């Protein structure tokens, strides 16, 4: 009886990138500013990615919160300016 030689499978030291990933990185990504803000918020706080409907609602809520903070900062600056100039 002859013994069949075993095939040794070598694995590369670095895994190769998927070709589809390389193609995706070459094309520009179009994204709305609101979508960018939602993605940044989700990634910063590490929350679970919401469904598209919930993501849209979350985007509106985040936009309202940012607008409220900006309005508050402007109001405080206006009050300080008016107190310091009189």
N, C-alpha and C positions, 0 to 999 in steps of 0.2 A: 504494500500500500504506500502510495506517495502522499506526503503531507503537503498541502497547499500553502504557499507562503502567505504570511499575514501582511496586510496592507497597513502601513503606518500613515496616519493622517496628521499632517503638520498644520498647526494653527498659527496665523501671523501674530506677531507681537502687538501690533496696533490693529484694532478693528477698522475695516474700511468704511467710509461713509456710504450711505445708500445713494445711488445715482439720482433717485427722485429728489432727495434732499438737496443735492447739489444743483439740480435744475431749479428748484424752488428758490434757492438763495440768489440765483442770477437774475430773477425777474423782480421788478419793483413791486412793493406791496402797497396797495391803496387801502387806507383805513380812515374812517372819519375821526375827527378829534375827540368826539365823545366816546367812541369805541376805544381809542387809545387811553383815555382817562379811566374808563371802566377796567381795562386790562391792567393798567398800572395799579389801580386800587386793589384788584383781586390778587395780583402777584405780591404787592407790598404786605398785605395783611394775611396772606396765605389762606384765604377762604376758598371753599369749593366753587368751581366754575359753575355759574348759574345757567339755566336753560336760556335759549334766545329771547323768549318773552320776558322772563324775569330779569335778564341782563339789560334789556331795553328800559324796563321800569327802574332798575337800579341805577342806570345811567342818568335818568332824569332826576332821581333823588340826589345822586352825587353832584350833579350840576346845580341843583337848588342849594345844596349845602355850601358849595364853593361860592355861589353868588351871595349867599347870606354872610359868609365870612368876609368876602370882599366888601360888601356893604357896611358891615360892622367896622372894619378897619378904616374905611373912608369916613364914617361917622365919627369915630374916635379922633382921627386926624383933623377933621373939620372943627370938632369941639376944642381940641388942644390949640389949634391955630387961632380960633376966635378968643379963647381965654388968654393966650399969651400976647396977642396983639392989642388987647384993650386994657 
